[in-house]
């Protein structure tokens, strides 16, 4: 290895999936300017994205939702099912509840809208590559709102059936805001180990394996 590269940060490999050529090429050009991110493939539809992941095993797929052949939600589900080492970061025009919930249920680790700038996209790519969930401000607000609305009888029944405690709901709400374990501990005045315990418990009760899936499940159930 060249000594000049010793100690350099690992390069994050990315596949860009978007059916619009100008968007796809623009993202590739912008990301190519960053020293720690390398675009290794471009996909015109969800099926191509899945095939490229099979072949290239990138760290991150930057995924549009509305695409021909196979849409972004179905492609995300296929990728997260078969390639757990690849994180999906949605980048789309749409920020409606149905699109957000569908993407998160499919296993997307992050969700941005196409209003995002270069810096926000780059930061999100780094975050999801490192195992963190990340959401555009508008998306985060929608998720928090869905978890904070007054509970109706059906929601109360769902909470009771799942056995979620009030503290677990507090933790879930803070996860939806993008807080990490240390931030949750400070917000709730509890220890980090207690936060981890609550997270493990609510993940088990919701039958999910990570934060985006927990948020999506809560969103679907209307938990608040």
C-alpha positions, 0 to 999 in steps of 0.5 A, a space after each residue: 500500500 502507498 504510504 501516502 494513503 496510510 491511515 486514510 479513511 475507507 472509501 464508501 462505495 455507492 450505487 446511484 439508482 434513478 430513472 432520470 439520466 440527468 439526475 443520475 449523472 448529476 449525483 454521480 458528478 457531485 459525489 465524485 468530488 468527495 474523497 471518501 465516496 466513490 460511485 461504482 455503478 448507476 441503475 436506471 430502475 430498481 431491477 438494475 439496482 438489485 443486479 448491481 448490488 449482487 455484483 458489486 456489493 456497495 456500501 450504500 445504494 442511493 435509491 429513487 422510489 418511482 422507477 420502472 420495471 421494479 420500483 424503489 420500495 421493492 428494490 429496497 426490500 430485495 436488497 435488504 433481504 439479500 445483502 445486509 451489508 448494503 444500506 439503502 438511502 432513499 432520495 426521492 421527490 415524495 415525502 408523503 406518509 405512504 412513501 415514507 412508511 413503505 420505504 422504511 418497512 422495506 428496510 431503508 436506513 435513511 430518507 431524503 428528498 431531492 431538495 437536499 443539497 450536496 452536503 446533506 446527501 454526503 452526510 447521510 451517505 456517511 451516516 447510513 454506511 456507518 449503521 445510523 438512520 438518517 432522515 430529512 427534516 420534513 420526513 423526521 417531522 412527519 414521523 414524529 407527528 405520527 408518533 405524537 398524535 393523541 392515541 385513539 382506541 385502536 392505537 391504545 389497543 395496539 400498544 396494550 397488545 404489544 406490551 410497550 411501556 410508556 418509557 419505551 414509547 418515549 425512546 421510540 419517539 426520540 429514535 424517530 427524531 434521529 437521536 443516538 443512544 447517548 442523546 436519548 439518555 440525556 433527554 430522558 435522564 437515564 443511563 446509556 445501558 438503560 436506553 439499550 435495554 429499552 431499545 432491545 425490548 421494544 425491538 423484540 416487541 415490534 419484531 424488528 431488527 433496526 431503527 428504521 424498521 422500528 419507526 416504520 412499524 410504529 408509523 404503520 400501527 399509529 403508535 403514539 
